[in-house]
Amino acid sequence: MGAAVGVVPLEGRGTLPLVELHGEPMFLHPVRALLRSGVVDRVVVTADDPAAAAPFVERRRLHVEVVAAPAFWSSAARTVVLADPLCPLLPEDFVARVVTESDGEAAAGYRPVTDTVKTVVDQRIAGTLDRDKLAVVASPVVVPAALAAQRPPVDDFALLAAWLRERGGLRLVKAPSMARRVGDESAVRVLECLDELGRRVHEG
């Protein structure tokens, strides 16, 4: 696979990517994971409103472009490595592993489903799904160049996974627990505490 471009898409995620994690906006953590991964030669942050994100990038002098989402996807012509800003503690070595193992095909990191999932019919519980057959799409997601040009639905990685499957399949790679996706600010605080606890254990 040739050189790829790393993308952190903010579109469709509201202001949650701007919530601070370890003292800086959450979306900057996956930006750094892409920069350090060694598998992309360009990193782009796409947004509905680039002006909201650009100052955070400029203040830290990161070699990252912040562009309007339509402008980037209209000219996408290379393999894209997507890092969801809602998976802020995505490890750089895992990004490299997924990209390397994808071998030019579509691939995604995932986390196992741990909750009990029920089916409901006519407002009544009808059964329980086998969670071993379910997965939560995390990061990164590798989109081959031919598909990147078709403007994939990057505002929802679950829809993106289905979109990729329909167009030739999707390789899933189990992500480490700290690469989990957060859905609200309280989940960000929990993730932050777990990360700090893990660091203390490793340092102790």
Rosetta blueprint (number, residue, H / E / L):
1 M L
2 G L
3 A L
4 A E
5 V E
6 G E
7 V E
8 V E
9 P E
10 L L
11 E L
12 G L
13 R L
14 G L
15 T L
16 L H
17 P H
18 L H
19 V L
20 E E
21 L E
22 H L
23 G L
24 E E
25 P E
26 M L
27 F L
28 L H
29 H H
30 P H
31 V H
32 R H
33 A H
34 L H
35 L H
36 R H
37 S H
38 G L
39 V L
40 V E
41 D E
42 R E
43 V E
44 V E
45 V E
46 T E
47 A E
48 D L
49 D L
50 P H
51 A H
52 A H
53 A H
54 A H
55 P H
56 F H
57 V H
58 E H
59 R H
60 R L
61 R L
62 L L
63 H L
64 V L
65 E E
66 V E
67 V E
68 A E
69 A H
70 P H
71 A H
72 F H
73 W H
74 S L
75 S L
76 A L
77 A L
78 R L
79 T L
80 V E
81 V E
82 L E
83 A L
84 D L
85 P L
86 L L
87 C L
88 P L
89 L L
90 L L
91 P L
92 E H
93 D H
94 F H
95 V H
96 A H
97 R H
98 V H
99 V H
100 T H
101 E H
102 S H
103 D L
104 G L
105 E L
106 A L
107 A E
108 A E
109 G E
110 Y E
111 R E
112 P E
113 V L
114 T L
115 D L
116 T L
117 V L
118 K E
119 T E
120 V E
121 V E
122 D L
123 Q L
124 R E
125 I E
126 A E
127 G E
128 T E
129 L L
130 D L
131 R H
132 D H
133 K H
134 L L
135 A E
136 V E
137 V E
138 A E
139 S E
140 P E
141 V E
142 V E
143 V E
144 P L
145 A H
146 A H
147 L H
148 A H
149 A L
150 Q L
151 R L
152 P L
153 P L
154 V L
155 D L
156 D L
157 F H
158 A H
159 L H
160 L H
161 A H
162 A H
163 W H
164 L H
165 R H
166 E H
167 R L
168 G L
169 G L
170 L L
171 R E
172 L E
173 V E
174 K E
175 A L
176 P L
177 S H
178 M H
179 A H
180 R L
181 R L
182 V L
183 G L
184 D L
185 E H
186 S H
187 A H
188 V H
189 R H
190 V H
191 L H
192 E H
193 C H
194 L H
195 D H
196 E H
197 L H
198 G H
199 R H
200 R H
201 V H
202 H H
203 E H
204 G L
